Amino acid sequence: MEVRSIFGLPAHPLIVHVVVVLLPLAAVTLIVAALVPRARRIAAPLALGLALVSTAAVLGAEQSGEVLQGQVKETTLVRDHTRAADEVLPWAIGVVLVALGVTFAEPARRRLGKPSPRVANVIVVTLSLIVGVGATAVVIDVGHSGAKATWDNTANLPVRDR
């Protein structure tokens, strides 16, 4: 199903803002869950839920972006944005996978008895920091390139008389 508009507005910028808010929020929540073991019971499932919703939104943003791309002038800025946007989904999936690991690491460790809590914690923190910082950086980069593609050419537009 192709989504072109929501409430009469182009769908892409609306869906993108879900990603811009939720994916970094999922990343930060995941990092908190990894760094603060006492918060893990609540923060890890929350991070997982946010990551799942944001990953679905990434898919919607990709689809709506392809629709929008067919309606706008092809420029270097649009091509740069499209190329950069291809990097978001792998990072979002990474956040989902690490959030799954953080959510279920402690119950699995208790059942299996290995690895040691210290080793497991180092792995959880390291992976959470990598995907959290990476996903957030990619979202910022793609958002910036999308804003440039949208707004850089508007400075020369004539101002209407009132």
OpenMM code with the backbone's topology and positions (N, CA, C; nanometers):
from openmm import Vec3, app, unit

residues = "MET GLU VAL ARG SER ILE PHE GLY LEU PRO ALA HIS PRO LEU ILE VAL HIS VAL VAL VAL VAL LEU LEU PRO LEU ALA ALA VAL THR LEU ILE VAL ALA ALA LEU VAL PRO ARG ALA ARG ARG ILE ALA ALA PRO LEU ALA LEU GLY LEU ALA LEU VAL SER THR ALA ALA VAL LEU GLY ALA GLU GLN SER GLY GLU VAL LEU GLN GLY GLN VAL LYS GLU THR THR LEU VAL ARG ASP HIS THR ARG ALA ALA ASP GLU VAL LEU PRO TRP ALA ILE GLY VAL VAL LEU VAL ALA LEU GLY VAL THR PHE ALA GLU PRO ALA ARG ARG ARG LEU GLY LYS PRO SER PRO ARG VAL ALA ASN VAL ILE VAL VAL THR LEU SER LEU ILE VAL GLY VAL GLY ALA THR ALA VAL VAL ILE ASP VAL GLY HIS SER GLY ALA LYS ALA THR TRP ASP ASN THR ALA ASN LEU PRO VAL ARG ASP ARG".split()
positions = [
    Vec3(0.0846, -0.1178, 0.0000),
    Vec3(0.0000, 0.0000, 0.0000),
    Vec3(0.0889, 0.1237, 0.0000),
    Vec3(0.0630, 0.2127, -0.0902),
    Vec3(0.1430, 0.3332, -0.1071),
    Vec3(0.0813, 0.4497, -0.0300),
    Vec3(0.1589, 0.5085, 0.0596),
    Vec3(0.1099, 0.6209, 0.1390),
    Vec3(0.1679, 0.7490, 0.0804),
    Vec3(0.0793, 0.8323, 0.0270),
    Vec3(0.1232, 0.9587, -0.0319),
    Vec3(0.1025, 1.0766, 0.0630),
    Vec3(-0.0098, 1.0735, 0.1350),
    Vec3(-0.0394, 1.1877, 0.2212),
    Vec3(-0.1130, 1.1415, 0.3465),
    Vec3(-0.1012, 1.2245, 0.4484),
    Vec3(-0.1717, 1.2035, 0.5743),
    Vec3(-0.2381, 1.3361, 0.6086),
    Vec3(-0.3692, 1.3362, 0.6201),
    Vec3(-0.4460, 1.4585, 0.6478),
    Vec3(-0.4145, 1.5691, 0.5465),
    Vec3(-0.3938, 1.5286, 0.4213),
    Vec3(-0.3676, 1.6245, 0.3151),
    Vec3(-0.2245, 1.6746, 0.3078),
    Vec3(-0.1383, 1.6282, 0.3959),
    Vec3(0.0027, 1.6680, 0.3954),
    Vec3(0.0869, 1.5535, 0.3407),
    Vec3(0.2013, 1.5844, 0.2782),
    Vec3(0.2877, 1.4755, 0.2308),
    Vec3(0.3235, 1.3827, 0.3477),
    Vec3(0.3121, 1.2532, 0.3265),
    Vec3(0.3331, 1.1555, 0.4337),
    Vec3(0.4788, 1.1505, 0.4804),
    Vec3(0.5719, 1.1670, 0.3883),
    Vec3(0.7129, 1.1462, 0.4226),
    Vec3(0.7623, 1.2306, 0.5403),
    Vec3(0.7446, 1.3630, 0.5385),
    Vec3(0.7967, 1.4386, 0.6530),
    Vec3(0.7265, 1.4036, 0.7846),
    Vec3(0.6020, 1.3638, 0.7790),
    Vec3(0.5315, 1.3262, 0.9013),
    Vec3(0.5855, 1.1949, 0.9580),
    Vec3(0.6028, 1.0970, 0.8711),
    Vec3(0.6546, 0.9673, 0.9159),
    Vec3(0.7996, 0.9801, 0.9615),
    Vec3(0.8767, 1.0606, 0.8902),
    Vec3(1.0177, 1.0808, 0.9255),
    Vec3(1.0309, 1.1350, 1.0675),
    Vec3(0.9403, 1.2205, 1.1073),
    Vec3(0.9508, 1.2771, 1.2420),
    Vec3(0.9255, 1.1726, 1.3509),
    Vec3(0.8517, 1.0688, 1.3184),
    Vec3(0.8367, 0.9575, 1.4128),
    Vec3(0.9733, 0.8915, 1.4326),
    Vec3(1.0454, 0.8694, 1.3231),
    Vec3(1.1791, 0.8096, 1.3299),
    Vec3(1.2753, 0.9017, 1.4048),
    Vec3(1.2709, 1.0299, 1.3723),
    Vec3(1.3633, 1.1262, 1.4317),
    Vec3(1.3468, 1.1332, 1.5835),
    Vec3(1.2263, 1.1124, 1.6317),
    Vec3(1.2016, 1.1162, 1.7764),
    Vec3(1.2254, 0.9786, 1.8392),
    Vec3(1.1653, 0.8736, 1.7820),
    Vec3(1.1635, 0.7445, 1.8498),
    Vec3(1.2935, 0.6649, 1.8412),
    Vec3(1.3648, 0.6705, 1.7284),
    Vec3(1.4870, 0.5906, 1.7195),
    Vec3(1.5952, 0.6413, 1.8154),
    Vec3(1.6225, 0.7721, 1.8212),
    Vec3(1.7176, 0.8175, 1.9243),
    Vec3(1.6670, 0.7927, 2.0666),
    Vec3(1.5362, 0.8049, 2.0886),
    Vec3(1.4810, 0.7761, 2.2212),
    Vec3(1.5016, 0.6285, 2.2570),
    Vec3(1.4801, 0.5402, 2.1614),
    Vec3(1.5064, 0.3978, 2.1829),
    Vec3(1.6537, 0.3756, 2.2134),
    Vec3(1.7409, 0.4459, 2.1408),
    Vec3(1.8852, 0.4316, 2.1610),
    Vec3(1.9265, 0.4774, 2.3002),
    Vec3(1.8768, 0.5920, 2.3423),
    Vec3(1.9108, 0.6438, 2.4756),
    Vec3(1.8561, 0.5511, 2.5839),
    Vec3(1.7340, 0.5043, 2.5673),
    Vec3(1.6734, 0.4137, 2.6650),
    Vec3(1.7528, 0.2830, 2.6722),
    Vec3(1.7981, 0.2350, 2.5582),
    Vec3(1.8795, 0.1137, 2.5538),
    Vec3(2.0117, 0.1343, 2.6279),
    Vec3(2.0753, 0.2476, 2.6066),
    Vec3(2.2021, 0.2763, 2.6741),
    Vec3(2.1806, 0.2846, 2.8254),
    Vec3(2.0715, 0.3493, 2.8668),
    Vec3(2.0403, 0.3563, 3.0101),
    Vec3(2.0194, 0.2154, 3.0657),
    Vec3(1.9456, 0.1325, 2.9925),
    Vec3(1.9214, -0.0051, 3.0375),
    Vec3(2.0527, -0.0822, 3.0509),
    Vec3(2.1447, -0.0576, 2.9604),
    Vec3(2.2729, -0.1284, 2.9645),
    Vec3(2.3621, -0.0781, 3.0776),
    Vec3(2.3645, 0.0529, 3.0961),
    Vec3(2.4549, 0.1122, 3.1955),
    Vec3(2.4038, 0.1020, 3.3390),
    Vec3(2.2723, 0.0953, 3.3567),
    Vec3(2.2135, 0.0951, 3.4908),
    Vec3(2.1363, -0.0360, 3.5097),
    Vec3(2.2045, -0.1378, 3.5621),
    Vec3(2.1379, -0.2684, 3.5756),
    Vec3(2.0069, -0.2642, 3.6528),
    Vec3(1.9958, -0.1762, 3.7505),
    Vec3(1.8698, -0.1674, 3.8264),
    Vec3(1.7542, -0.1158, 3.7410),
    Vec3(1.7853, -0.0388, 3.6379),
    Vec3(1.6819, 0.0150, 3.5493),
    Vec3(1.6478, -0.0813, 3.4363),
    Vec3(1.7270, -0.1844, 3.4218),
    Vec3(1.7162, -0.2740, 3.3061),
    Vec3(1.5798, -0.3410, 3.2945),
    Vec3(1.5213, -0.3820, 3.4059),
    Vec3(1.3938, -0.4547, 3.4018),
    Vec3(1.2835, -0.3728, 3.3340),
    Vec3(1.2862, -0.2418, 3.3529),
    Vec3(1.1853, -0.1545, 3.2923),
    Vec3(1.2367, -0.0932, 3.1622),
    Vec3(1.3603, -0.0456, 3.1632),
    Vec3(1.4130, 0.0277, 3.0475),
    Vec3(1.4369, -0.0615, 2.9257),
    Vec3(1.4812, -0.1842, 2.9459),
    Vec3(1.5109, -0.2708, 2.8313),
    Vec3(1.3859, -0.3038, 2.7493),
    Vec3(1.2755, -0.3484, 2.8108),
    Vec3(1.1554, -0.3721, 2.7296),
    Vec3(1.1005, -0.2439, 2.6659),
    Vec3(1.1151, -0.1314, 2.7362),
    Vec3(1.0729, -0.0038, 2.6791),
    Vec3(1.1571, 0.0292, 2.5555),
    Vec3(1.2881, 0.0107, 2.5671),
    Vec3(1.3774, 0.0342, 2.4523),
    Vec3(1.3401, -0.0572, 2.3365),
    Vec3(1.3102, -0.1823, 2.3667),
    Vec3(1.2719, -0.2775, 2.2625),
    Vec3(1.1429, -0.2332, 2.1931),
    Vec3(1.0435, -0.1934, 2.2694),
    Vec3(0.9183, -0.1459, 2.2101),
    Vec3(0.9387, -0.0231, 2.1226),
    Vec3(1.0152, 0.0730, 2.1740),
    Vec3(1.0449, 0.1938, 2.0961),
    Vec3(1.1223, 0.1585, 1.9683),
    Vec3(1.2159, 0.0653, 1.9805),
    Vec3(1.2954, 0.0254, 1.8641),
    Vec3(1.2086, -0.0432, 1.7581),
    Vec3(1.1155, -0.1258, 1.8018),
    Vec3(1.0266, -0.1929, 1.7057),
    Vec3(0.9373, -0.0924, 1.6334),
    Vec3(0.8802, 0.0014, 1.7081),
    Vec3(0.7933, 0.1026, 1.6462),
    Vec3(0.8752, 0.1912, 1.5524),
    Vec3(0.9942, 0.2313, 1.5954),
    Vec3(1.0753, 0.3194, 1.5108),
    Vec3(1.1236, 0.2459, 1.3855),
    Vec3(1.1512, 0.1164, 1.3964),
    Vec3(1.1923, 0.0405, 1.2782),
    Vec3(1.0770, 0.0300, 1.1781),
    Vec3(0.9566, 0.0104, 1.2274),
    Vec3(0.8399, 0.0115, 1.1379),
    Vec3(0.8246, 0.1487, 1.0724),
    Vec3(0.8502, 0.2542, 1.1491),
    Vec3(0.8423, 0.3897, 1.0935),
    Vec3(0.9516, 0.4128, 0.9896),
    Vec3(1.0696, 0.3544, 1.0097),
    Vec3(1.1768, 0.3652, 0.9095),
    Vec3(1.1290, 0.3053, 0.7776),
    Vec3(1.0651, 0.1896, 0.7851),
    Vec3(1.0128, 0.1273, 0.6627),
    Vec3(0.9082, 0.2167, 0.5959),
    Vec3(0.8214, 0.2775, 0.6768),
    Vec3(0.7222, 0.3714, 0.6223),
    Vec3(0.7873, 0.4951, 0.5633),
    Vec3(0.8919, 0.5435, 0.6270),
    Vec3(0.9624, 0.6612, 0.5759),
    Vec3(1.0314, 0.6299, 0.4433),
    Vec3(1.0895, 0.5100, 0.4346),
    Vec3(1.1530, 0.4706, 0.3080),
    Vec3(1.0507, 0.4653, 0.1955),
    Vec3(0.9378, 0.4020, 0.2225),
    Vec3(0.8336, 0.3868, 0.1202),
    Vec3(0.7773, 0.5222, 0.0799),
    Vec3(0.7451, 0.6059, 0.1773),
    Vec3(0.6880, 0.7365, 0.1460),
    Vec3(0.7930, 0.8287, 0.0817),
    Vec3(0.9191, 0.8079, 0.1171),
    Vec3(1.0267, 0.8853, 0.0549),
    Vec3(1.0421, 0.8520, -0.0924),
    Vec3(1.0263, 0.7239, -0.1249),
    Vec3(1.0333, 0.6845, -0.2663),
    Vec3(0.9193, 0.7471, -0.3455),
    Vec3(0.8012, 0.7519, -0.2853),
    Vec3(0.6869, 0.8167, -0.3509),
    Vec3(0.7166, 0.9646, -0.3714),
    Vec3(0.7648, 1.0302, -0.2662),
    Vec3(0.7948, 1.1737, -0.2741),
    Vec3(0.9069, 1.2020, -0.3721),
    Vec3(1.0051, 1.1141, -0.3781),
    Vec3(1.1178, 1.1344, -0.4689),
    Vec3(1.0704, 1.1436, -0.6142),
    Vec3(0.9659, 1.0703, -0.6469),
    Vec3(0.9108, 1.0764, -0.7821),
    Vec3(0.8368, 1.2060, -0.8109),
    Vec3(0.8128, 1.2873, -0.7073),
    Vec3(0.7366, 1.4104, -0.7246),
    Vec3(0.8223, 1.5361, -0.7154),
    Vec3(0.9500, 1.5205, -0.6817),
    Vec3(1.0362, 1.6378, -0.6660),
    Vec3(1.1469, 1.6351, -0.7697),
    Vec3(1.2071, 1.7507, -0.7888),
    Vec3(1.3180, 1.7635, -0.8825),
    Vec3(1.4379, 1.6845, -0.8300),
    Vec3(1.4995, 1.6085, -0.9190),
    Vec3(1.6176, 1.5291, -0.8830),
    Vec3(1.7385, 1.6226, -0.8767),
    Vec3(1.7924, 1.6390, -0.7571),
    Vec3(1.9105, 1.7232, -0.7369),
    Vec3(2.0178, 1.6425, -0.6662),
    Vec3(2.1356, 1.6988, -0.6598),
    Vec3(2.2446, 1.6343, -0.5861),
    Vec3(2.2061, 1.6187, -0.4396),
    Vec3(2.1402, 1.7192, -0.3827),
    Vec3(2.0996, 1.7118, -0.2423),
    Vec3(1.9977, 1.6007, -0.2187),
    Vec3(1.9051, 1.5829, -0.3107),
    Vec3(1.8058, 1.4760, -0.2983),
    Vec3(1.8756, 1.3402, -0.3096),
    Vec3(1.9684, 1.3270, -0.4040),
    Vec3(2.0429, 1.2012, -0.4180),
    Vec3(2.1249, 1.1715, -0.2924),
    Vec3(2.1899, 1.2749, -0.2373),
    Vec3(2.2679, 1.2570, -0.1141),
    Vec3(2.1784, 1.2095, 0.0002),
    Vec3(2.0619, 1.2710, 0.0109),
    Vec3(1.9676, 1.2328, 0.1170),
    Vec3(1.9211, 1.0884, 0.0985),
    Vec3(1.8893, 1.0510, -0.0230),
    Vec3(1.8428, 0.9157, -0.0520),
    Vec3(1.9506, 0.8138, -0.0181),
    Vec3(2.0740, 0.8422, -0.0561),
    Vec3(2.1852, 0.7524, -0.0253),
    Vec3(2.2061, 0.7396, 0.1251),
    Vec3(2.2039, 0.8522, 0.1947),
    Vec3(2.2238, 0.8508, 0.3400),
    Vec3(2.1099, 0.7756, 0.4093),
    Vec3(1.9889, 0.7908, 0.3584),
    Vec3(1.8721, 0.7278, 0.4209),
    Vec3(1.8792, 0.5751, 0.4158),
    Vec3(1.9520, 0.5216, 0.3186),
    Vec3(1.9661, 0.3760, 0.3095),
    Vec3(2.0388, 0.3171, 0.4302),
    Vec3(2.1067, 0.3994, 0.5074),
    Vec3(2.1823, 0.3509, 0.6235),
    Vec3(2.0977, 0.3404, 0.7508),
    Vec3(1.9790, 0.3972, 0.7518),
    Vec3(1.9002, 0.4017, 0.8758),
    Vec3(1.8466, 0.2641, 0.9146),
    Vec3(1.7909, 0.1911, 0.8212),
    Vec3(1.7280, 0.0625, 0.8543),
    Vec3(1.8251, -0.0359, 0.9200),
    Vec3(1.9460, -0.0547, 0.8680),
    Vec3(2.0369, -0.1474, 0.9374),
    Vec3(2.0659, -0.1070, 1.0823),
    Vec3(2.0794, 0.0222, 1.1070),
    Vec3(2.1030, 0.0678, 1.2445),
    Vec3(1.9798, 0.0461, 1.3318),
    Vec3(1.8624, 0.0706, 1.2760),
    Vec3(1.7388, 0.0480, 1.3524),
    Vec3(1.7250, -0.0995, 1.3883),
    Vec3(1.7554, -0.1864, 1.2937),
    Vec3(1.7505, -0.3303, 1.3207),
    Vec3(1.8544, -0.3662, 1.4275),
    Vec3(1.9708, -0.3034, 1.4211),
    Vec3(2.0729, -0.3258, 1.5235),
    Vec3(2.0235, -0.2887, 1.6626),
    Vec3(1.9522, -0.1768, 1.6723),
    Vec3(1.8965, -0.1360, 1.8019),
    Vec3(1.7948, -0.2394, 1.8496),
    Vec3(1.7118, -0.2889, 1.7594),
    Vec3(1.6138, -0.3925, 1.7964),
    Vec3(1.6854, -0.5170, 1.8482),
    Vec3(1.7863, -0.5622, 1.7759),
    Vec3(1.8566, -0.6856, 1.8143),
    Vec3(1.9281, -0.6718, 1.9491),
    Vec3(1.9952, -0.5583, 1.9685),
    Vec3(2.0649, -0.5383, 2.0956),
    Vec3(1.9632, -0.5210, 2.2091),
    Vec3(1.8530, -0.4532, 2.1821),
    Vec3(1.7488, -0.4393, 2.2846),
    Vec3(1.6911, -0.5760, 2.3216),
    Vec3(1.6751, -0.6632, 2.2238),
    Vec3(1.6330, -0.8005, 2.2543),
    Vec3(1.7346, -0.8680, 2.3456),
    Vec3(1.8622, -0.8519, 2.3114),
    Vec3(1.9681, -0.9107, 2.3923),
    Vec3(1.9701, -0.8574, 2.5341),
    Vec3(1.9557, -0.7246, 2.5470),
    Vec3(1.9576, -0.6637, 2.6801),
    Vec3(1.8350, -0.7072, 2.7602),
    Vec3(1.7226, -0.7145, 2.6937),
    Vec3(1.5987, -0.7536, 2.7615),
    Vec3(1.6068, -0.8966, 2.8146),
    Vec3(1.6661, -0.9847, 2.7366),
    Vec3(1.6653, -1.1263, 2.7737),
    Vec3(1.8005, -1.1786, 2.8223),
    Vec3(1.9020, -1.0927, 2.8335),
    Vec3(2.0354, -1.1369, 2.8757),
    Vec3(2.0353, -1.1924, 3.0173),
    Vec3(1.9750, -1.1215, 3.1092),
    Vec3(1.9765, -1.1654, 3.2495),
    Vec3(1.8990, -1.2956, 3.2695),
    Vec3(1.7777, -1.3068, 3.2175),
    Vec3(1.7085, -1.4359, 3.2331),
    Vec3(1.7858, -1.5511, 3.1680),
    Vec3(1.8470, -1.5264, 3.0528),
    Vec3(1.9244, -1.6315, 2.9861),
    Vec3(2.0487, -1.6664, 3.0679),
    Vec3(2.1148, -1.5651, 3.1215),
    Vec3(2.2352, -1.5892, 3.2018),
    Vec3(2.2006, -1.6723, 3.3249),
    Vec3(2.0877, -1.6417, 3.3874),
    Vec3(2.0463, -1.7173, 3.5057),
    Vec3(2.0189, -1.8640, 3.4701),
    Vec3(1.9562, -1.8865, 3.3552),
    Vec3(1.9253, -2.0239, 3.3139),
    Vec3(2.0512, -2.1008, 3.2752),
    Vec3(2.1405, -2.0345, 3.1999),
    Vec3(2.2590, -2.1028, 3.1489),
    Vec3(2.3758, -2.1021, 3.2476),
    Vec3(2.3765, -2.0048, 3.3359),
    Vec3(2.4846, -1.9949, 3.4322),
    Vec3(2.6113, -1.9320, 3.3795),
    Vec3(2.6184, -1.9038, 3.2492),
    Vec3(2.7362, -1.8416, 3.1891),
    Vec3(2.6888, -1.7403, 3.0880),
    Vec3(2.7610, -1.6433, 3.0474),
    Vec3(2.8902, -1.6018, 3.0999),
    Vec3(2.8742, -1.5313, 3.2345),
    Vec3(2.9850, -1.4909, 3.2895),
    Vec3(2.9804, -1.4233, 3.4188),
    Vec3(2.9060, -1.2913, 3.4047),
    Vec3(2.8460, -1.2437, 3.5124),
    Vec3(2.7734, -1.1172, 3.5051),
    Vec3(2.8605, -1.0020, 3.4547),
    Vec3(2.9871, -0.9995, 3.4937),
    Vec3(3.0769, -0.8913, 3.4514),
    Vec3(3.1000, -0.8954, 3.3002),
    Vec3(3.1289, -1.0122, 3.2459),
    Vec3(3.1517, -1.0261, 3.1016),
    Vec3(3.0241, -0.9913, 3.0256),
    Vec3(2.9111, -1.0437, 3.0709),
    Vec3(2.7832, -1.0144, 3.0052),
    Vec3(2.7545, -0.8650, 3.0082),
    Vec3(2.7834, -0.8006, 3.1199),
    Vec3(2.7566, -0.6579, 3.1323),
    Vec3(2.8447, -0.5763, 3.0378),
    Vec3(2.9715, -0.6141, 3.0250),
    Vec3(3.0619, -0.5431, 2.9328),
    Vec3(3.0121, -0.5573, 2.7893),
    Vec3(2.9687, -0.6757, 2.7525),
    Vec3(2.9169, -0.6992, 2.6173),
    Vec3(2.7907, -0.6164, 2.5930),
    Vec3(2.6996, -0.6185, 2.6891),
    Vec3(2.5734, -0.5453, 2.6772),
    Vec3(2.5994, -0.3953, 2.6647),
    Vec3(2.6843, -0.3418, 2.7483),
    Vec3(2.7138, -0.1982, 2.7451),
    Vec3(2.7818, -0.1605, 2.6140),
    Vec3(2.8802, -0.2390, 2.5717),
    Vec3(2.9533, -0.2087, 2.4485),
    Vec3(2.8606, -0.2090, 2.3269),
    Vec3(2.7833, -0.3151, 2.3122),
    Vec3(2.6919, -0.3225, 2.1975),
    Vec3(2.5856, -0.2127, 2.2019),
    Vec3(2.5351, -0.1828, 2.3199),
    Vec3(2.4341, -0.0775, 2.3335),
    Vec3(2.4908, 0.0585, 2.2948),
    Vec3(2.6127, 0.0864, 2.3382),
    Vec3(2.6753, 0.2131, 2.3012),
    Vec3(2.6999, 0.2220, 2.1512),
    Vec3(2.7465, 0.1140, 2.0913),
    Vec3(2.7742, 0.1142, 1.9469),
    Vec3(2.6466, 0.1406, 1.8673),
    Vec3(2.5423, 0.0599, 1.8916),
    Vec3(2.4207, 0.0782, 1.8108),
    Vec3(2.3456, 0.2050, 1.8491),
    Vec3(2.3503, 0.2419, 1.9766),
    Vec3(2.2804, 0.3634, 2.0195),
    Vec3(2.3398, 0.4887, 1.9589),
    Vec3(2.4714, 0.5009, 1.9689),
    Vec3(2.5387, 0.6186, 1.9124),
    Vec3(2.5320, 0.6146, 1.7598),
    Vec3(2.5527, 0.4965, 1.7020),
    Vec3(2.5484, 0.4845, 1.5558),
    Vec3(2.4121, 0.5200, 1.4982),
    Vec3(2.3064, 0.4656, 1.5573),
    Vec3(2.1707, 0.4936, 1.5078),
    Vec3(2.1376, 0.6415, 1.5212),
    Vec3(2.1743, 0.7006, 1.6336),
    Vec3(2.1453, 0.8431, 1.6544),
    Vec3(2.2224, 0.9292, 1.5558),
    Vec3(2.3495, 0.8978, 1.5343),
    Vec3(2.4310, 0.9745, 1.4398),
    Vec3(2.3753, 0.9647, 1.2976),
    Vec3(2.3326, 0.8461, 1.2574),
    Vec3(2.2773, 0.8285, 1.1227),
    Vec3(2.1468, 0.9056, 1.1078),
    Vec3(2.0618, 0.9026, 1.2094),
    Vec3(1.9354, 0.9776, 1.2038),
    Vec3(1.9641, 1.1272, 1.1912),
    Vec3(2.0602, 1.1769, 1.2660),
    Vec3(2.0959, 1.3191, 1.2568),
    Vec3(2.1470, 1.3517, 1.1175),
    Vec3(2.2354, 1.2678, 1.0634),
    Vec3(2.2926, 1.2907, 0.9305),
    Vec3(2.1844, 1.2898, 0.8222),
    Vec3(2.0968, 1.1918, 0.8276),
    Vec3(1.9904, 1.1818, 0.7271),
    Vec3(1.8919, 1.2974, 0.7418),
    Vec3(1.8575, 1.3312, 0.8639),
    Vec3(1.7680, 1.4447, 0.8857),
    Vec3(1.8268, 1.5743, 0.8334),
    Vec3(1.9563, 1.5926, 0.8576),
    Vec3(2.0229, 1.7138, 0.8086),
    Vec3(2.0239, 1.7175, 0.6558),
    Vec3(2.0556, 1.6041, 0.5943),
    Vec3(2.0584, 1.6025, 0.4473),
    Vec3(1.9187, 1.6225, 0.3889),
    Vec3(1.8164, 1.5695, 0.4573),
    Vec3(1.6784, 1.5912, 0.4107),
    Vec3(1.6364, 1.7365, 0.4243),
    Vec3(1.6761, 1.7994, 0.5351),
    Vec3(1.6447, 1.9417, 0.5532),
    Vec3(1.7155, 2.0258, 0.4470),
    Vec3(1.8408, 1.9937, 0.4201),
    Vec3(1.9136, 2.0674, 0.3153),
    Vec3(1.8465, 2.0489, 0.1796),
    Vec3(1.8072, 1.9250, 0.1488),
    Vec3(1.7426, 1.8985, 0.0200),
    Vec3(1.6113, 1.9739, 0.0084),
    Vec3(1.5431, 1.9927, 0.1192),
    Vec3(1.4142, 2.0609, 0.1186),
    Vec3(1.4290, 2.2118, 0.1163),
    Vec3(1.5166, 2.2650, 0.1989),
    Vec3(1.5175, 2.4082, 0.2249),
    Vec3(1.6290, 2.4868, 0.1577),
    Vec3(1.7351, 2.4266, 0.1104),
    Vec3(1.8451, 2.5038, 0.0521),
    Vec3(1.8037, 2.5861, -0.0698),
    Vec3(1.7090, 2.5379, -0.1462),
    Vec3(1.6694, 2.6095, -0.2680),
    Vec3(1.5586, 2.7101, -0.2443),
    Vec3(1.5102, 2.7227, -0.1210),
    Vec3(1.3993, 2.8142, -0.0966),
    Vec3(1.4449, 2.9560, -0.0670),
    Vec3(1.5735, 2.9786, -0.0428),
    Vec3(1.6219, 3.1118, -0.0064),
    Vec3(1.6025, 3.2124, -0.1202),
    Vec3(1.6015, 3.1664, -0.2431),
    Vec3(1.5911, 3.2561, -0.3573),
    Vec3(1.4474, 3.2740, -0.4057),
    Vec3(1.3516, 3.2167, -0.3356),
    Vec3(1.2124, 3.2325, -0.3767),
    Vec3(1.1657, 3.3762, -0.3494),
    Vec3(1.0851, 3.4318, -0.4388),
    Vec3(1.0363, 3.5685, -0.4143),
    Vec3(0.9385, 3.5722, -0.2972),
    Vec3(0.9397, 3.6797, -0.2257),
    Vec3(0.8474, 3.7003, -0.1149),
    Vec3(0.7199, 3.7607, -0.1724),
    Vec3(0.6056, 3.7066, -0.1330),
    Vec3(0.4781, 3.7593, -0.1828),
    Vec3(0.4472, 3.8943, -0.1178),
    Vec3(0.3862, 3.9814, -0.1963),
    Vec3(0.3368, 4.1079, -0.1384),
    Vec3(0.2122, 4.0793, -0.0590),
    Vec3(0.1973, 4.1496, 0.0522),
    Vec3(0.0795, 4.1267, 0.1368),
    Vec3(-0.0207, 4.2337, 0.1145),
] * unit.nanometer
topology = app.Topology()
chain = topology.addChain("A")
for resn in residues:
    res = topology.addResidue(resn, chain)
    for name in ("N", "CA", "C"):
        topology.addAtom(name, app.Element.getBySymbol(name[0]), res)
